[in-house]
């Protein structure tokens, strides 16, 4: 067994050596020199011996080279040792330098800490020096300051003394200062100086305010050039003597209140002397009478222009240009109330804004907050009294609308400038104006309702003065219907429109119900007046739509009625036979009684058609006051005649398609009628 194991191990070793040999052979196979030797067929043993000999020769040559260079190597060895010594010395020196630098760094840090400490002490000492210097300065009252405060003239130089005293008074009020001995020494003197300075400044300001009362004084120049220079006086009083500041403020408010009241009262009084009234109670749209006979008389022209806006609307364009009463009186100018109110509101807004700006600068926010009420309270009351007196006696609703628009515009201007105080005033003004406006609207509506009550037995077909006045009034209202009055005006127009429609259609129109033609002419003429007036003034709206619809409806009625007189038989024939002909044909028409009238109708039309057109032309010219409107109706009438005749010819052609009827020679062609119609068109 042992031998077997030994044999197995030997075999394994041999196999390992063989494997190792294979690896060496693969390595040699990849070697370039071995590849070259094998390629040349060289004996490897001899080649290996040759290589070994070459290696030994190289070794011997290397030893000989070393022996030849021994001295230089020894010298190099000596130099390396010397360098090591020098480097050791340098290392020692650098270590010493490092120690020195560490010591110096410590000294620098120590000096830096000392410097910081010294700076802190210096700042503290300077702060103490400053506070102590301020304290000493404030604690000492120079004799010159006492003399100047008590005896010097109060002028611009006095402001410097007040500033110095103000700083000392503030110092004395500090809690820290009051605990010092110095305060106990100077407190009495400072208090005396405070009282003396406050009294002198109070007297000075009251004296300057008193100069505002002088007549012909330009208040704004005095405010800007004098009072604002001394606004620090009031600031001193407000801080250190509030009771005297209150006296100054009260005196100023009282003085300015009287000044502004006097100015605005004079302004209104002078302009009222030039005022003209535009309407009275008797000037209404309708007629408050028992009979309608005067509706068409010359008295209907009464109040001509009372309902027109006209040039009065220009006041809205020149709203912020006040009227100078002296010039207006010298020129003998006539002004309406809206011009007076516009001028007054412009002055009021400008004055309030200017006064607000001054009070903010002089009195500060506290004094300015109650400025409008305290300074302008009496003025606003006077303006309201003036307006109430005018409103109570006026019947000029157009003027009221102008006043409303003017008031709203000035209220918006105040908001735009960022100044309050007049909002409640303008709101109250608008409330008063709207109440009166609606009362006058009811007055005008009632006048329309009362017109023609009781109804007349006869009625002319030409336009009524009441309708013309209504049209002018509506045009004026619509021209003003914008901005803050639009909704109210639209409601007013709705009320008036309903009343006028009732008057024309339901009441006066029924007077002519026996003649549909006259009724149509009456409504056409009156609707045309309304539409023409609205159109001339560049307005429209619901009034235009309603009257246009009423106009078109009655144009159709008139056309049918005016054609019925000369061409009634032809029109009835067309209307009677068209439907049976369309549904039952020729036989259905020939069975009708109207068919037997065909030939007489043709002959009658042949004989009278030109005269009929002439009669229609005369009727139109006589019936309609507006020539342009009459020509449009004439064209519409003749066009409708042409359409009826065309339909008539179509019916005849279907009944007699071969044209062999006995009345064929009496048939009038369409071209003939059109030629005649063109003749009338050329005439106009």
C-alpha positions as CSV (number, residue, x, y, z in Angstrom):
1,X,0.0,0.0,0.0
2,X,2.8,2.3,0.8
3,X,4.4,1.6,-2.5
4,X,1.3,2.3,-4.3
5,X,0.9,5.7,-2.5
6,X,4.5,6.6,-3.3
7,X,3.9,5.7,-7.0
8,X,0.8,7.9,-7.1
9,X,2.6,10.9,-5.6
10,X,5.5,10.5,-8.0
11,X,3.1,10.4,-10.9
12,X,1.4,13.6,-9.6
13,X,4.7,15.4,-9.4
14,X,5.7,14.4,-12.9
15,X,2.4,15.7,-14.1
16,X,2.9,19.0,-12.3
17,X,6.4,19.4,-13.8
18,X,5.0,18.6,-17.2
19,X,2.3,21.3,-16.8
20,X,4.9,23.8,-15.6
21,X,7.1,22.9,-18.6
22,X,4.1,23.5,-20.9
23,X,3.6,27.0,-19.4
24,X,7.3,27.8,-19.9
25,X,7.2,26.6,-23.5
26,X,4.2,28.8,-24.1
27,X,6.0,31.7,-22.6
28,X,9.1,31.1,-24.7
29,X,7.0,30.7,-27.7
30,X,5.7,34.3,-27.2
31,X,9.3,35.6,-26.7
32,X,10.6,37.4,-29.8
33,X,14.3,36.2,-29.4
34,X,13.1,32.6,-28.9
35,X,10.8,32.9,-31.9
36,X,13.8,34.2,-34.0
37,X,16.1,31.4,-32.8
38,X,13.5,28.7,-33.5
39,X,12.8,30.2,-36.8
40,X,16.6,30.0,-37.7
41,X,16.8,26.4,-36.4
42,X,19.4,27.2,-33.7
43,X,20.2,24.6,-31.0
44,X,18.6,25.8,-27.9
45,X,21.3,24.4,-25.6
46,X,24.0,26.3,-27.5
47,X,21.8,29.3,-27.5
48,X,21.3,29.1,-23.7
49,X,25.1,28.7,-23.1
50,X,25.7,31.7,-25.4
51,X,23.3,33.9,-23.4
52,X,24.8,32.8,-20.1
53,X,28.3,33.7,-21.4
54,X,27.1,37.1,-22.4
55,X,25.6,37.8,-19.0
56,X,28.9,36.9,-17.2
57,X,30.8,39.2,-19.5
58,X,28.4,42.1,-18.8
59,X,28.9,41.4,-15.0
60,X,32.6,41.6,-15.4
61,X,32.4,44.8,-17.3
62,X,30.2,46.3,-14.7
63,X,32.6,45.5,-11.9
64,X,35.5,47.1,-13.9
65,X,33.5,50.2,-14.5
66,X,32.8,50.5,-10.7
67,X,36.5,50.1,-9.9
68,X,37.4,52.8,-12.4
69,X,34.8,55.2,-10.8
70,X,35.6,54.4,-7.1
71,X,37.2,57.8,-6.4
72,X,34.3,59.8,-7.8
73,X,31.9,57.6,-5.8
74,X,33.9,58.2,-2.6
75,X,33.8,62.0,-3.3
76,X,30.1,61.8,-3.9
77,X,29.6,59.9,-0.6
78,X,31.6,62.6,1.2
79,X,29.4,65.4,-0.3
80,X,26.2,63.6,0.6
81,X,27.4,63.5,4.2
82,X,28.2,67.2,4.2
83,X,24.8,68.0,2.8
84,X,23.2,65.9,5.6
85,X,25.0,68.1,8.1
86,X,24.0,71.3,6.5
87,X,20.3,70.2,6.3
88,X,20.5,69.2,10.1
89,X,21.8,72.8,10.8
90,X,19.0,74.3,8.7
91,X,16.4,72.1,10.5
92,X,17.7,73.4,13.9
93,X,17.5,77.0,12.6
94,X,14.0,76.6,11.3
95,X,12.9,75.0,14.6
96,X,14.3,78.1,16.4
97,X,12.5,80.4,14.0
98,X,9.2,78.5,14.6
99,X,9.6,79.0,18.3
100,X,10.3,82.7,17.9
101,X,7.2,83.1,15.6
102,X,5.0,81.4,18.1
103,X,6.2,83.8,20.8
104,X,5.7,86.8,18.5
105,X,2.1,85.6,17.6
106,X,1.3,85.4,21.3
107,X,2.6,88.9,21.8
108,X,0.5,90.2,18.8
109,X,-2.7,88.5,20.1
110,X,-2.0,90.1,23.5
111,X,-1.5,93.5,21.9
112,X,-4.7,93.1,19.8
113,X,-6.7,92.3,22.9
114,X,-5.3,95.3,24.6
115,X,-6.2,97.5,21.6
116,X,-9.8,96.3,21.6
117,X,-10.1,96.9,25.3
118,X,-8.6,100.4,24.9
119,X,-11.1,101.2,22.0
120,X,-14.0,100.1,24.1
121,X,-12.9,102.3,27.0
122,X,-12.4,105.2,24.5
123,X,-15.9,104.8,23.1
124,X,-17.5,104.6,26.5
125,X,-15.6,107.7,27.6
126,X,-16.7,109.6,24.5
127,X,-20.3,108.5,25.0
128,X,-20.1,109.6,28.6
129,X,-18.4,112.9,27.5
130,X,-21.2,113.5,25.0
131,X,-24.0,112.8,27.4
132,X,-22.2,114.8,30.1
133,X,-21.6,117.7,27.6
134,X,-25.3,117.6,26.6
135,X,-26.4,117.5,30.2
136,X,-24.1,120.4,31.1
137,X,-25.3,122.4,28.0
138,X,-29.0,121.7,28.8
139,X,-28.6,122.2,32.5
140,X,-27.2,125.7,32.1
141,X,-29.5,128.6,31.1
142,X,-27.5,131.3,29.4
143,X,-28.5,134.8,30.5
144,X,-28.7,135.8,26.8
145,X,-31.4,133.1,26.3
146,X,-33.4,134.5,29.2
147,X,-33.2,138.0,27.9
148,X,-34.1,137.0,24.3
149,X,-37.0,134.9,25.3
150,X,-38.5,137.5,27.6
151,X,-37.7,140.8,25.8
152,X,-36.5,140.2,22.2
153,X,-38.9,141.0,19.4
154,X,-40.9,138.1,18.1
155,X,-39.8,137.6,14.6
156,X,-37.9,135.0,12.5
157,X,-34.8,135.4,14.7
158,X,-37.0,134.5,17.7
159,X,-37.4,131.0,16.1
160,X,-33.7,130.3,17.1
161,X,-34.4,131.1,20.7
162,X,-37.5,129.0,20.8
163,X,-35.6,126.1,19.3
164,X,-32.9,126.3,22.0
165,X,-35.6,126.7,24.7
166,X,-37.5,123.8,23.3
167,X,-34.5,121.5,23.7
168,X,-34.0,122.6,27.3
169,X,-37.7,122.0,28.1
170,X,-37.6,118.6,26.6
171,X,-34.5,117.9,28.6
172,X,-36.2,118.9,31.8
173,X,-39.1,116.5,31.1
174,X,-36.8,113.5,30.9
175,X,-37.1,111.1,33.8
176,X,-33.3,110.8,34.2
177,X,-32.8,114.6,34.3
178,X,-35.4,115.1,36.9
179,X,-33.5,113.0,39.4
180,X,-30.4,115.3,39.3
181,X,-29.5,118.2,41.5
182,X,-29.0,120.4,38.4
183,X,-32.7,119.9,37.5
184,X,-33.8,121.1,40.9
185,X,-31.7,124.3,40.3
186,X,-33.1,125.1,36.8
187,X,-36.6,123.6,36.8
188,X,-38.2,126.8,38.1
189,X,-36.4,129.0,35.6
190,X,-37.2,126.7,32.7
191,X,-40.9,126.7,33.7
192,X,-41.0,130.5,33.8
193,X,-39.3,130.7,30.4
194,X,-41.7,128.1,29.0
195,X,-44.7,130.1,30.2
196,X,-43.3,133.4,29.0
197,X,-42.4,132.1,25.6
198,X,-45.7,130.3,25.2
199,X,-47.6,133.5,26.1
200,X,-45.5,135.6,23.6
201,X,-45.9,133.1,20.8
202,X,-49.6,132.8,21.5
203,X,-50.1,136.6,21.4
204,X,-48.0,136.8,18.2
205,X,-49.9,134.1,16.4
206,X,-53.3,135.6,17.4
207,X,-52.1,139.0,16.2
208,X,-51.2,137.5,12.8
209,X,-54.4,135.6,12.6
210,X,-56.3,138.8,13.4
211,X,-54.8,140.5,10.3
212,X,-56.6,138.0,8.2
213,X,-59.9,139.7,9.0
214,X,-58.9,142.9,7.2
215,X,-60.9,143.4,4.0
216,X,-59.1,143.1,0.7
217,X,-56.6,140.8,2.4
218,X,-55.3,138.0,0.2
219,X,-55.7,135.2,2.8
220,X,-53.6,132.6,0.9
221,X,-50.6,134.9,0.5
222,X,-50.7,135.8,4.2
223,X,-50.9,132.1,5.1
224,X,-48.0,131.1,2.9
225,X,-45.8,134.1,3.4
226,X,-46.3,134.8,7.1
227,X,-48.0,132.1,9.1
228,X,-46.2,129.1,7.7
229,X,-42.8,130.7,8.6
230,X,-43.9,130.5,12.3
231,X,-45.4,127.0,12.3
232,X,-42.8,125.9,14.8
233,X,-44.4,128.4,17.3
234,X,-47.6,126.3,17.1
235,X,-45.6,123.1,17.3
236,X,-44.0,124.4,20.5
237,X,-47.4,125.4,22.0
238,X,-48.9,122.1,21.0
239,X,-46.1,120.2,22.8
240,X,-45.5,122.4,25.8
241,X,-48.6,124.5,26.2
242,X,-51.6,122.6,24.6
243,X,-54.2,125.0,26.2
244,X,-52.6,127.9,24.4
245,X,-52.4,125.9,21.2
246,X,-56.1,125.2,21.5
247,X,-56.7,129.0,21.8
248,X,-54.8,129.6,18.6
249,X,-56.6,126.9,16.7
250,X,-60.0,128.1,17.9
251,X,-59.1,131.7,17.0
252,X,-58.0,130.6,13.5
253,X,-61.1,128.5,12.9
254,X,-63.4,131.3,14.1
255,X,-61.6,133.9,11.9
256,X,-61.4,131.8,8.8
257,X,-65.0,130.7,9.2
258,X,-66.2,134.3,9.2
259,X,-63.9,135.2,6.3
260,X,-65.1,132.3,4.1
261,X,-68.7,132.9,5.0
262,X,-68.4,136.6,4.0
263,X,-66.7,135.7,0.7
264,X,-69.1,133.1,-0.4
265,X,-72.1,135.1,0.8
266,X,-70.9,138.1,-1.3
267,X,-70.2,135.8,-4.3
268,X,-73.6,134.3,-4.3
269,X,-75.4,137.5,-3.6
270,X,-73.7,139.3,-6.6
271,X,-74.3,136.4,-9.0
272,X,-78.0,136.0,-7.9
273,X,-78.5,139.6,-9.1
274,X,-77.6,138.4,-12.6
275,X,-79.7,135.2,-12.4
276,X,-82.5,134.5,-14.9
277,X,-85.2,131.9,-14.3
278,X,-85.9,129.5,-17.0
279,X,-89.2,128.0,-16.1
280,X,-92.3,128.7,-14.0
281,X,-95.1,126.6,-12.7
282,X,-97.3,127.5,-15.7
283,X,-94.7,126.2,-18.2
284,X,-95.6,122.5,-18.5
285,X,-95.5,119.9,-21.2
286,X,-99.2,119.4,-21.2
287,X,-102.1,121.8,-20.8
288,X,-103.9,122.2,-17.5
289,X,-107.2,123.4,-19.0
290,X,-110.8,122.4,-19.1
291,X,-111.0,122.5,-22.9
292,X,-108.6,121.3,-25.5
293,X,-109.5,124.2,-27.8
294,X,-106.4,126.1,-26.9
295,X,-104.2,123.1,-27.6
296,X,-103.8,124.4,-31.2
297,X,-104.0,128.1,-30.5
298,X,-101.1,130.5,-30.4
299,X,-100.9,130.2,-26.6
300,X,-99.3,126.8,-27.1
301,X,-96.1,128.6,-27.9
302,X,-95.9,129.8,-24.3
303,X,-92.6,128.7,-22.7
304,X,-90.8,128.3,-26.0
305,X,-87.4,126.8,-25.3
306,X,-88.1,126.0,-21.7
307,X,-87.6,122.3,-22.3
308,X,-84.5,122.6,-24.5
309,X,-81.1,122.0,-23.1
310,X,-79.4,124.1,-25.8
311,X,-76.3,126.0,-24.8
312,X,-77.0,125.5,-21.2
313,X,-75.1,122.2,-21.4
314,X,-71.9,124.1,-22.0
315,X,-71.7,124.8,-18.3
316,X,-70.6,121.2,-17.9
317,X,-67.6,121.8,-20.2
318,X,-66.5,125.0,-18.4
319,X,-67.4,123.6,-15.0
320,X,-64.1,124.4,-13.3
321,X,-63.9,128.0,-14.4
322,X,-65.5,130.3,-11.8
323,X,-67.5,133.4,-12.7
324,X,-66.1,136.8,-11.5
325,X,-69.3,138.6,-10.2
326,X,-67.9,142.1,-10.8
327,X,-67.2,141.4,-14.5
328,X,-70.6,139.6,-15.0
329,X,-72.4,142.6,-13.4
330,X,-70.5,145.2,-15.4
331,X,-71.2,143.3,-18.7
332,X,-74.9,142.9,-17.7
333,X,-74.6,139.2,-18.3
334,X,-77.5,136.8,-17.6
335,X,-76.6,133.6,-15.8
336,X,-78.6,130.5,-14.9
337,X,-78.6,128.9,-11.5
338,X,-76.4,126.0,-12.7
339,X,-73.7,128.5,-13.7
340,X,-73.9,130.1,-10.3
341,X,-73.7,126.7,-8.6
342,X,-70.8,125.6,-10.8
343,X,-68.8,128.7,-10.0
344,X,-69.6,128.4,-6.3
345,X,-68.7,124.7,-6.2
346,X,-65.4,125.3,-8.0
347,X,-64.5,128.0,-5.5
348,X,-65.6,125.8,-2.6
349,X,-63.5,122.8,-3.7
350,X,-60.4,124.9,-4.5
351,X,-60.7,126.8,-1.2
352,X,-61.2,123.6,0.8
353,X,-58.2,121.9,-0.8
354,X,-56.0,125.0,-0.3
355,X,-57.1,125.3,3.3
356,X,-56.6,121.6,3.9
357,X,-53.0,121.8,2.6
358,X,-52.2,124.8,4.8
359,X,-53.7,123.3,7.9
360,X,-51.7,120.0,7.4
361,X,-48.5,122.1,7.1
362,X,-49.3,124.5,10.0
363,X,-51.4,122.5,12.5
364,X,-50.4,119.0,11.6
365,X,-52.8,116.1,11.1
366,X,-54.7,116.8,14.3
367,X,-55.6,120.4,13.4
368,X,-56.4,119.5,9.7
369,X,-58.8,116.6,10.6
370,X,-61.6,118.9,11.8
371,X,-60.7,121.7,9.4
372,X,-63.6,121.4,7.0
373,X,-66.3,121.2,9.6
374,X,-65.0,124.0,11.9
375,X,-63.9,126.4,9.2
376,X,-66.5,125.8,6.5
377,X,-69.5,124.7,8.6
378,X,-71.2,128.1,8.4
379,X,-70.4,128.5,4.7
380,X,-71.8,125.1,3.9
381,X,-75.0,125.9,5.8
382,X,-75.4,129.1,3.9
383,X,-74.9,127.3,0.6
384,X,-77.5,124.8,1.5
385,X,-79.9,127.6,2.5
386,X,-79.3,129.3,-0.9
387,X,-79.9,126.0,-2.7
388,X,-83.0,125.1,-0.7
389,X,-84.5,128.6,-1.4
390,X,-83.9,128.1,-5.2
391,X,-85.2,124.5,-5.2
392,X,-88.3,125.5,-3.4
393,X,-89.4,127.9,-6.1
394,X,-88.0,126.4,-9.3
395,X,-89.8,124.4,-11.9
396,X,-86.7,123.9,-14.1
397,X,-86.1,120.2,-14.0
398,X,-83.3,120.5,-16.6
399,X,-81.6,123.0,-14.4
400,X,-81.9,120.5,-11.5
401,X,-80.2,117.8,-13.6
402,X,-77.4,120.2,-14.4
403,X,-77.0,121.0,-10.7
404,X,-76.8,117.2,-9.9
405,X,-74.1,116.6,-12.5
406,X,-72.1,119.6,-11.3
407,X,-72.4,118.5,-7.7
408,X,-71.3,114.9,-8.6
409,X,-68.4,116.1,-10.7
410,X,-67.1,118.3,-7.8
411,X,-67.5,115.5,-5.3
412,X,-65.5,113.2,-7.6
413,X,-62.8,116.0,-7.9
414,X,-62.5,116.1,-4.1
415,X,-61.9,112.3,-4.0
416,X,-59.4,112.6,-6.8
417,X,-57.4,115.2,-4.9
418,X,-57.5,113.0,-1.8
419,X,-59.2,115.6,0.4
420,X,-62.3,114.8,2.4
421,X,-64.8,116.9,4.2
422,X,-67.4,117.7,1.5
423,X,-68.8,114.2,0.9
424,X,-71.7,114.6,3.2
425,X,-72.4,118.1,1.9
426,X,-72.7,116.9,-1.7
427,X,-74.7,113.9,-0.7
428,X,-77.2,116.1,1.0
429,X,-77.3,118.4,-2.0
430,X,-78.0,115.5,-4.3
431,X,-80.8,114.3,-2.0
432,X,-82.5,117.7,-2.1
433,X,-82.2,118.0,-5.8
434,X,-83.5,114.5,-6.6
435,X,-86.5,115.1,-4.3
436,X,-87.4,118.2,-6.2
437,X,-86.7,116.6,-9.6
438,X,-89.1,113.8,-9.0
439,X,-91.7,116.3,-7.7
440,X,-91.3,118.3,-11.0
441,X,-91.4,115.0,-13.0
442,X,-94.7,114.2,-11.4
443,X,-95.9,117.7,-12.1
444,X,-95.0,117.4,-15.8
445,X,-96.5,113.9,-16.0
446,X,-99.7,115.1,-14.5
447,X,-99.9,117.9,-17.0
448,X,-99.7,115.3,-19.8
449,X,-102.4,113.3,-18.2
450,X,-104.7,116.3,-17.8
451,X,-104.2,117.3,-21.5
452,X,-107.4,116.8,-23.5
453,X,-109.6,116.2,-20.4
454,X,-112.4,116.2,-21.3
455,X,-111.8,115.0,-24.9
456,X,-112.5,117.4,-27.7
457,X,-115.2,116.7,-30.3
458,X,-112.7,117.2,-33.1
459,X,-109.0,117.2,-33.5
460,X,-106.5,118.6,-36.0
461,X,-104.1,116.1,-37.5
462,X,-101.0,118.3,-37.4
463,X,-98.3,118.0,-34.7
464,X,-99.4,119.1,-31.2
465,X,-97.4,121.6,-29.2
466,X,-97.6,119.3,-26.3
467,X,-95.8,116.6,-28.3
468,X,-93.1,119.1,-29.5
469,X,-92.5,120.1,-25.9
470,X,-92.3,116.5,-24.8
471,X,-89.8,115.7,-27.6
472,X,-87.6,118.6,-26.6
473,X,-87.8,117.6,-22.9
474,X,-86.9,114.0,-23.6
475,X,-84.0,115.0,-25.9
476,X,-82.7,117.3,-23.1
477,X,-83.0,114.5,-20.5
478,X,-81.2,112.0,-22.7
479,X,-78.4,114.4,-23.4
480,X,-77.8,114.6,-19.6
481,X,-78.4,110.9,-18.9
482,X,-74.8,109.9,-18.0
483,X,-72.7,109.4,-15.0
484,X,-74.3,109.8,-11.6
485,X,-77.8,110.7,-13.0
486,X,-78.2,108.0,-15.7
487,X,-80.4,105.6,-13.8
488,X,-82.7,108.3,-12.4
489,X,-83.1,109.9,-15.8
490,X,-84.0,106.6,-17.5
491,X,-86.7,106.0,-14.9
492,X,-88.1,109.5,-15.6
493,X,-88.1,108.9,-19.3
494,X,-90.0,105.7,-18.8
495,X,-92.7,107.5,-16.8
496,X,-93.0,110.3,-19.4
497,X,-93.0,107.9,-22.3
498,X,-95.8,105.9,-20.9
499,X,-97.9,109.0,-20.2
500,X,-97.3,110.4,-23.8
501,X,-98.2,107.0,-25.4
502,X,-101.4,106.9,-23.4
503,X,-102.2,110.5,-24.4
504,X,-101.6,110.0,-28.1
505,X,-102.9,106.5,-28.7
506,X,-105.4,105.7,-26.0
507,X,-107.0,109.2,-25.6
508,X,-106.5,111.8,-28.4
509,X,-106.2,109.0,-31.0
510,X,-109.6,107.8,-30.1
511,X,-111.1,111.2,-31.0
512,X,-110.4,110.3,-34.6
513,X,-111.4,106.6,-34.4
514,X,-114.1,107.3,-37.0
515,X,-111.5,107.9,-39.6
516,X,-108.6,105.5,-39.6
517,X,-106.8,107.6,-42.1
518,X,-107.0,110.8,-40.0
519,X,-106.0,108.8,-36.9
520,X,-102.9,107.5,-38.8
521,X,-102.0,110.9,-40.1
522,X,-102.3,112.4,-36.6
523,X,-100.1,109.7,-35.1
524,X,-97.6,109.9,-37.9
525,X,-97.2,113.6,-37.7
526,X,-96.7,113.6,-33.9
527,X,-94.3,110.6,-34.0
528,X,-92.3,112.3,-36.7
529,X,-91.9,115.4,-34.5
530,X,-90.6,113.3,-31.6
531,X,-88.2,111.3,-33.8
532,X,-87.0,114.4,-35.6
533,X,-86.2,116.2,-32.4
534,X,-84.4,113.3,-30.9
535,X,-82.4,112.8,-34.1
536,X,-81.5,116.5,-34.3
537,X,-80.1,116.3,-30.8
538,X,-78.1,113.1,-31.4
539,X,-80.0,110.9,-29.0
540,X,-82.2,107.8,-29.2
541,X,-82.9,105.1,-26.8
542,X,-86.3,103.6,-25.9
543,X,-88.2,106.7,-27.0
544,X,-86.8,106.3,-30.5
545,X,-87.7,102.6,-30.6
546,X,-91.2,103.1,-29.4
547,X,-92.1,106.0,-31.7
548,X,-90.4,104.4,-34.7
549,X,-92.6,101.3,-34.2
550,X,-95.7,103.5,-33.8
551,X,-94.7,105.5,-36.9
552,X,-94.2,102.4,-39.1
553,X,-97.5,100.8,-38.0
554,X,-99.5,103.9,-38.8
555,X,-97.6,104.5,-42.1
556,X,-99.0,101.1,-43.2
557,X,-102.5,102.0,-42.1
558,X,-102.3,105.3,-44.0
559,X,-101.1,103.7,-47.2
560,X,-104.0,101.2,-47.1
561,X,-106.5,103.9,-46.4
562,X,-105.3,106.4,-48.9
563,X,-105.2,103.7,-51.7
564,X,-108.7,102.5,-50.8
565,X,-110.4,105.6,-52.1
566,X,-109.4,105.6,-55.7
567,X,-108.4,101.9,-56.0
568,X,-110.6,100.2,-53.5
569,X,-112.4,97.9,-55.9
570,X,-109.1,96.7,-57.5
571,X,-107.6,96.0,-54.0
572,X,-110.7,94.1,-52.8
573,X,-110.6,92.0,-55.9
574,X,-107.0,91.1,-55.4
575,X,-107.5,90.2,-51.8
576,X,-110.7,88.2,-52.5
577,X,-109.4,86.1,-55.4
578,X,-105.8,85.4,-54.7
579,X,-106.4,82.7,-52.2
580,X,-109.2,80.8,-54.1
581,X,-107.1,81.0,-57.3
582,X,-104.1,79.5,-55.5
583,X,-106.1,76.7,-54.0
584,X,-109.0,76.0,-56.5
585,X,-107.7,77.4,-59.7
586,X,-109.6,79.3,-62.4
587,X,-112.9,77.6,-61.8
588,X,-112.9,78.6,-58.2
589,X,-112.5,82.3,-59.1
590,X,-115.0,82.3,-61.9
591,X,-117.6,81.0,-59.5
592,X,-117.3,84.1,-57.3
593,X,-119.4,87.2,-57.6
594,X,-116.2,89.3,-57.8
595,X,-115.3,87.7,-61.1
596,X,-118.2,89.4,-62.8
597,X,-116.7,92.8,-61.6
598,X,-113.4,92.1,-63.3
599,X,-114.1,94.0,-66.5
600,X,-115.6,97.0,-64.8
601,X,-112.6,97.2,-62.5
602,X,-110.2,97.1,-65.4
603,X,-112.1,99.9,-67.3
604,X,-112.4,101.9,-64.1
605,X,-108.7,101.7,-63.4
606,X,-107.9,102.5,-67.0
607,X,-110.0,105.6,-66.8
608,X,-109.0,106.9,-63.3
609,X,-105.5,105.6,-62.4
610,X,-103.6,108.8,-63.2
611,X,-106.2,111.0,-61.4
612,X,-105.9,108.6,-58.4
613,X,-102.1,109.1,-58.2
614,X,-102.6,112.9,-58.4
615,X,-105.2,112.8,-55.6
616,X,-102.8,110.7,-53.4
617,X,-100.0,113.2,-54.0
618,X,-102.3,116.1,-53.0
619,X,-103.5,114.2,-49.9
620,X,-99.9,113.4,-48.8
621,X,-98.7,117.0,-49.2
622,X,-101.8,118.3,-47.4
623,X,-101.5,115.8,-44.5
624,X,-97.9,115.8,-43.5
625,X,-96.1,118.9,-42.2
626,X,-92.6,117.3,-42.7
627,X,-92.0,117.4,-46.4
628,X,-89.3,114.7,-46.2
629,X,-91.5,112.4,-44.2
630,X,-94.4,113.1,-46.7
631,X,-92.3,112.1,-49.7
632,X,-91.2,108.9,-48.0
633,X,-94.9,108.0,-47.4
634,X,-95.8,109.0,-51.0
635,X,-93.1,106.6,-52.3
636,X,-94.3,103.9,-49.9
637,X,-97.9,104.5,-51.1
638,X,-97.1,104.4,-54.8
639,X,-94.9,101.3,-54.3
640,X,-97.8,99.6,-52.6
641,X,-100.1,100.6,-55.5
642,X,-97.6,99.1,-58.0
643,X,-97.5,95.9,-56.0
644,X,-101.3,95.6,-55.9
645,X,-101.5,96.3,-59.7
646,X,-98.8,93.6,-60.3
647,X,-100.8,91.1,-58.3
648,X,-103.9,92.1,-60.2
649,X,-102.2,91.5,-63.6
650,X,-101.0,88.1,-62.4
651,X,-104.5,87.1,-61.5
652,X,-105.9,88.3,-64.9
653,X,-103.1,86.4,-66.7
654,X,-104.1,83.2,-64.9
655,X,-107.7,83.7,-65.6
656,X,-107.1,84.6,-69.3
657,X,-103.8,83.1,-70.3
658,X,-104.3,83.6,-74.0
659,X,-105.0,87.4,-73.6
660,X,-108.3,87.1,-75.6
661,X,-110.5,88.8,-73.0
662,X,-112.7,91.6,-74.2
663,X,-111.0,94.1,-71.8
664,X,-107.4,93.3,-72.8
665,X,-107.0,96.6,-74.6
666,X,-107.9,98.5,-71.3
667,X,-105.1,96.8,-69.3
668,X,-102.4,99.2,-68.0
669,X,-98.9,97.8,-68.0
670,X,-96.5,98.0,-65.1
671,X,-94.0,100.0,-67.1
672,X,-96.6,102.7,-67.7
673,X,-97.4,103.0,-64.0
674,X,-93.7,103.1,-63.2
675,X,-93.1,105.9,-65.7
676,X,-95.8,107.9,-64.0
677,X,-94.4,107.2,-60.5
678,X,-91.0,108.4,-61.7
679,X,-92.6,111.6,-62.8
680,X,-93.7,112.4,-59.3
681,X,-90.3,111.4,-57.9
682,X,-88.5,113.8,-60.3
683,X,-90.9,116.6,-59.2
684,X,-89.6,116.4,-55.7
